[in-house]
């Protein structure tokens, strides 16, 4: 186990592939994680590709953030 502040993580988060299953996690890593959900290069491309289709469904602050930062960002630790 790995402890960071008051949160305990399994080493699985470091050793196994991550897959977002929104109905199970309810977006917790996106809301509470330092960097959000990890993406593969293919997934980042898909987000960029579908941006115009998704945009009408987002809140104004989400649209503004994506227009400022892009559909994905590279974590500072990479």
N, C-alpha and C positions, 0 to 999 in steps of 0.2 A: 504494500500500500504506500501511497505517496500523499503526504499532507502538505497543503498550501493554505496558510492561515487557518481558517476554521473548516476547511473542506477537505475531505479524504477521497482520493481517487484510486481506482484500481490501476495497476501497471498496464492493464489491457488498453487503456487510452493511448499509451505510447507504443504498444507492440502490435496492435491489431488494426485492421482497416476500419475506418469510420464510415457509417452510412446513416444519413439522416432519415429517420422514420417519424415524421411529424406527429402522427396520431399517438405515438408512444412518448415522445419527449416534450411535446407541446412547445417546441421552440426554445427550450431552456438554454442551450448553448448559444443560440443567437442572441438571447436577451441578457444572459448572465456571464457568458464567456468573454474573455478579453478580446478575442479576435473573431468571434462568430463561428459559423460552421465552416469546416475546411472544404475546399473544392478541388477537383482534379482539373487539369488544363482543358479537358473536353467539356466539363460542366461550366467552366468560366466562359468558354466560347458559346455554349448554348444560351447562357444568360444574356450575353451581348447580342446574340442573334434574335432572341424573343423579346428584347427590351420594348420595342414599339407595340407589341401585342399586349404586354403586361402593364405598361404605363397607365392606361385609363383606369385600372383597378387599384392604383396606389394612392395613398394620402399625399397631399401636397408636400409635406415635409420629407416623405420618402422619395418623391420625384426630385426634389431639390438636392437631396443627398447623393442620389445616383448621378444627376447631371453634374454635380461638383466633383465626385470621386470616381465615378464609373460604376459599372455593374458588378465589379469585384475588385478587391485590392490584394496586394501581396503583403503578407504579414511582415512586420519589421524583424522578426526572428528568423526569417527564411534566408 
